[in-house]
Amino acid sequence: MVEVLDLGFHSERVIASFLLRTKEGPILIETGPESTYPRLVAALGERGVAPEEVRHVFVTHIHLDHAGAAWRLAELGATVYVHPRGAPHLVDPSRLLASAERIYGDGLKALWGKVRGIPEERVRPLADGEVVAVGGLEVQAVETLGHASHHHAYRVGDLVFAGDIAGVRIAPGPVLPPTPPPDIHLESWYASLDRLLALRPKALYLTHFGPYGDVEAHLQALRETLEAWAGWVLHRLKEGLSEEEMVRRFEAYWHEGLRGAGVDEAGMRLYALADPPFMNLQGLVRYWQKHHPEALEG
């Protein structure tokens, strides 16, 4: 039912798009960045699908590794479904690009490719719980905040396409939380994990990377790691470390965790591509400073 398209972002098993076929034609969940659009077109072609046949595109959120190529498909006539708070930024991506430039600087275009606005009539905001029926298939939007303030998971039958809210997991490694700035909010994230558990899905499909059937264990492990990382960052902030020293120590902590889980150097490279540790640190620092400054005192 679900065909996993590997978009080959600097390697295999880093960013996925998901192809589902219906009686009214194919639909796509996640587009990946524009820089991998040629690979997306090739992967569709290998499965007998032309990109202009894709009339319905669902993105979990507007970060460039998930939705950066959405405008390409919209140009070919697709409707792009997204959280209401993300929709304006697909129409006018200037603020999104400015935020990304603060993180990636001059490397933005090389990593993520071109980004253009999508005509407003091609962008369809979805409310929490809203169902889109396409050719006998029902896709339900499930608001799942915490990683981003504009994040949906999508439920299709007993499967959930979880974007980033259910973490990054590159088999056979562990699940890790992606915590980039600026929207990390742990309380919302924990509530979203509870919500996913309550759906009792048969499998989670992760954009980074692929399907996993051990849903309860996966989500519990994610919560534990998220709590551990957040606690680690809080303690280092209270120590008053310099930013440079914080980065050095967090990267060592990150490597130690993966090494302890049996991940080799090649696997660590994949995790770093999908979920860069310096961005994880930045997002968690911002969380504590913005939402709980009182925790930093004393």
Secondary structure, 3 states (H helix, E strand, C coil): CEEEEECCCCCCCCCEEEEEEECCEEEEECCCCHHHHHHHHHHHHHCCCCHHHCCEEECCCCCHHHHCCHHHHHHCCCEEEECCCCHHHHHCCHHHHHHHHHHHHHHHHHHHCCCCCCCHHHEEECCCCCEEEECCEEEEEEECCCCCCCCEEEEECCEEEEECCCCEECCCCCEECCCCCCCCCHHHHHHHHHHHHHHCCCEEEECCCEEECCHHHHHHHHHHHHHHHHHHHHHHHHHCCCHHHHHHHHHHHHHHHHHHCCCCHHHHHHHHHHCCHHHHHHHHHHHHHHHCHHHHCC
